[in-house]
Amino acid sequence: MSFSGKYQLQSQENFESFMKAMGLPEELIQKGKDLKSVTEIVQNGKHFKFTITTGSKVMQNEFTVGEESELETMTGEKIKTVVQLEGNNKLVTTFKNIKSVTELNGDIITNVSWCSEPVASRA
């Protein structure tokens, strides 16, 4: 199954609490909660390029499944992580205290991310 395509954000759950846990300031959280993003994915075998456009902000990440890659988070931080493919329709990555699962079902892509603890509380 190919992830390649352009996907419009339809809805988000727990956005505010997740962004707070990520360490984003309240002002940015309030601005961001009403913005709709568009995600464009280009897949070439195990190599992926994600381009996420939210308002005027464009974030690009590239990775190869199973190999360590440097990805940019929503806060602009660069992290090293390994993205794994589960089955043929689920991309899973874990970094710091965050787990992110991107799942493709037909022409709908779902992303669920959660923090096990607030980033600000880490030493």
C-alpha positions, 0 to 999 in steps of 0.5 A: 500500500502506498502512502503517496498523496495529499491529505487535508486535516479533518479533525484533531483530538486532545490537541491542546493537552498534547501541545502543552505536553510538547512545551508549546506556549499557550499563545501558539496553541490557541492560534494552531487549534483552528488551523487546518493542515495539509500533508503531502506524502511522497513514498519511494519504496521505504523512503518517505518525504512528508511536507506538512503545511499549516497556515504559512508554516511548512515543515518537511521531514524525510526518512527511510523506514528502519534507519535512523533519521533526523526529524523536525518536531512541531516545536522546531526541535531536531531529533534522531529517531527510527520510523518503523512500518507495521503491517503495510499501512502504519508508520510508528516512531517513538522519541523522548516521551512521544509516540506517533502512529500514522495509519493509512486506511483507503484514502484517509490518513490518521495520525495519533500522537501522545506524550507519556509525561509533559516535556517541561517536567523532564530534567 
